[in-house]
Amino acid sequence: MVHHRVPQPSPERMAPVPGAPLVVGVSPGQPELVALTAAAWAVALGGARGAEATGAVPLYFGYADPDRVVETEFPDGTVRHADLDPDQADDSWQEREQRIREFLTRTLADHAGPWEFRYLAGRPDRALTHLARAVRASAIVVGARHPSGAERMREFFAASVAVQLTRHQHRPVIIVPLAVVDWRAPAPW
């Protein structure tokens, strides 16, 4: 059995922060807080390398459709994707892509910095990692889901996208809280 060494986080692997893009994980129905937080960070990180014109680093929003599979990954972070089950082919992904683009356009109307949206496929942690590598992002921004009921335990054991990202790539992950729990409330499990 051949073992390969997985590159570990280290100062040598850090992406330069000033001027480097941010990758932002989005999903249909997600609150605007994630996009707005990423836009605020983009402005705060703007500067030293290439962001002088707008005062904000580029934002790359990505949605990974779990019902689609990657056929080809391209160097710019885009992918060619196909239906998970070719016998059940459906084009609803195009409508979903359009809704996400429209949501981002409305939400970021006052954001002067550059941004792009990429429709990805497969596991969100892998898709966002590929995009972050391709655009040389300094960090990845995601929203913290607040699952309810039985979903809590399943997510606890399966781990969230944010947790998976921290385990499988070396960039910092900025997690935007989308719901808070009263400290005095009993633990959900």
SVG drawing of the C-alpha trace seen along z (x, -y; Angstrom):
<svg xmlns="http://www.w3.org/2000/svg" viewBox="-37 -53 44 55">
<polyline fill="none" stroke="black" stroke-width="0.4" points="0.0,0.0 1.4,-3.4 0.7,-6.3 0.9,-9.8 1.5,-12.7 -1.3,-15.2 0.0,-18.8 -0.7,-20.4 -1.5,-24.0 1.7,-26.0 3.0,-29.5 4.4,-28.5 0.9,-27.6 -0.8,-30.8 -2.3,-32.9 -1.6,-36.6 -4.5,-38.3 -4.5,-41.9 -5.9,-41.9 -6.5,-38.1 -10.1,-37.0 -12.6,-35.4 -14.7,-32.4 -18.3,-32.4 -20.5,-29.4 -24.1,-30.2 -27.3,-28.1 -30.9,-28.8 -32.9,-30.5 -29.9,-31.4 -30.2,-34.7 -28.5,-37.7 -26.3,-38.0 -23.7,-35.6 -23.3,-37.6 -23.3,-41.0 -20.8,-39.8 -18.5,-38.5 -18.9,-41.9 -17.9,-43.7 -14.8,-41.5 -13.9,-42.1 -13.9,-45.8 -11.9,-45.4 -9.3,-43.2 -9.0,-45.4 -5.8,-47.1 -2.3,-46.0 -2.5,-43.7 -4.9,-44.5 -7.9,-45.8 -6.9,-49.5 -9.5,-50.5 -12.5,-49.3 -11.2,-49.1 -12.5,-45.6 -11.1,-42.2 -12.9,-40.0 -15.7,-37.7 -16.3,-34.3 -19.7,-33.0 -20.2,-29.3 -23.2,-26.9 -22.5,-23.2 -25.5,-21.3 -25.5,-17.9 -27.7,-16.4 -25.1,-17.0 -21.7,-15.5 -18.5,-17.1 -17.5,-16.0 -14.6,-18.5 -12.9,-21.0 -11.4,-24.0 -8.4,-26.1 -10.6,-29.1 -12.7,-27.3 -15.7,-26.6 -16.9,-23.1 -18.8,-21.1 -21.4,-19.1 -24.1,-16.6 -27.1,-15.0 -26.3,-12.5 -28.7,-10.1 -28.8,-10.5 -32.1,-8.5 -33.7,-11.2 -32.2,-14.2 -33.8,-17.5 -32.9,-21.1 -34.2,-22.6 -30.6,-23.5 -30.7,-26.3 -33.7,-27.9 -31.9,-27.5 -28.8,-29.1 -30.8,-32.1 -32.5,-32.6 -29.2,-32.6 -27.7,-35.1 -30.7,-37.4 -30.5,-37.1 -26.8,-38.0 -27.4,-40.9 -30.1,-42.4 -28.2,-41.8 -24.9,-43.2 -26.4,-46.2 -24.6,-48.6 -21.3,-46.7 -18.9,-48.4 -16.4,-45.5 -16.1,-42.8 -17.9,-39.5 -18.7,-36.4 -21.0,-33.4 -20.0,-29.8 -22.6,-27.0 -20.7,-24.0 -21.5,-20.3 -21.1,-17.6 -20.0,-17.9 -19.9,-21.6 -16.6,-21.3 -14.8,-19.8 -16.4,-22.2 -15.6,-25.3 -12.0,-24.0 -11.5,-23.6 -12.8,-27.1 -10.6,-28.6 -7.5,-26.9 -8.3,-28.0 -8.8,-31.7 -6.1,-31.7 -8.5,-32.8 -7.2,-33.8 -10.3,-32.5 -13.7,-30.8 -16.9,-32.4 -19.9,-30.1 -23.1,-30.4 -23.7,-28.3 -26.8,-26.3 -29.1,-26.0 -30.7,-22.6 -33.7,-21.6 -34.9,-18.4 -33.4,-15.1 -31.3,-17.1 -29.2,-18.4 -27.9,-14.9 -27.3,-13.9 -25.4,-17.2 -23.5,-16.7 -22.2,-13.3 -21.8,-14.1 -20.3,-17.5 -21.2,-20.7 -19.8,-22.1 -17.7,-24.5 -16.3,-21.7 -15.5,-19.7 -13.7,-22.7 -11.5,-23.1 -10.6,-19.4 -9.8,-19.2 -8.1,-22.4 -5.6,-24.9 -7.5,-28.2 -9.2,-29.9 -12.9,-29.5 -15.1,-32.5 -18.4,-31.2 -21.3,-33.6 -23.8,-32.8 -27.4,-32.6 -29.2,-31.8 -28.2,-31.8 -29.3,-29.7 -30.0,-31.1 -27.1,-30.1 -29.6,-29.2 -31.5,-26.8 -31.0,-23.1 -28.7,-21.3 -30.7,-20.1 -29.5,-16.5"/>
</svg>
